[in-house]
Amino acid sequence: MSVAGTYDCVTDTPLGRQKGVLTITPEGVDSFTGNISGDLGSMAIKDGRLSGNALAWNMRMTMPMPMDLDCKATVEGDRLEGTIKAGMFGTMTLTGTRRAA
């Protein structure tokens, strides 16, 4: 099954649970693009890399403060689980469920 799709996600952050919508669009065999949008705005996926059902990407957060994010996740069926490394704030968990097409 492809990792492509739109996922309703929750990230456990120091500011509490943040909801967002993550869109993943594969480009070729080993890369992808997309974005995540939520209450704090939208962030584009940069350097999206695919290896089977494992994803890795970077994002640049601007709100509430500028910060580079290092993200990793695995897709199993319609479930996404991963982590977001947020500099001095440490590592946060990311979970999501793919929306039905």
C-alpha positions, 0 to 999 in steps of 0.5 A, a space after each residue: 500500500 502506498 503512503 500517499 494520502 491525507 492524514 488527520 494527525 496529532 502532535 504532543 508538543 510542549 504547548 499541548 496536543 496540536 491537531 493538523 492535517 498532513 498531506 503526502 504526495 510521493 514523487 518517484 520511488 524514494 521521495 515525496 512532497 506535501 505539507 502539514 496545516 493546523 491552528 498555527 498555520 501551514 508548513 511545507 515538507 522539505 527533503 521528503 525521503 521514502 524507504 518502503 513505508 518509512 518516511 523522513 522529512 524536514 520542515 521550517 516552523 515560523 509560529 510561535 517561534 522559528 525552528 527547524 524540525 526533523 521528522 520521521 514516521 512509519 505508515 502501517 495500513 492507514 495509521 501513521 506513527 512517528 517523531 518530530 525533533 524540535 531543537 531545544 524542545 526535544 522529540 515529540 510524538 506524531 500520530 495520524 490516521 489516513 482519511 478515506 479517499 
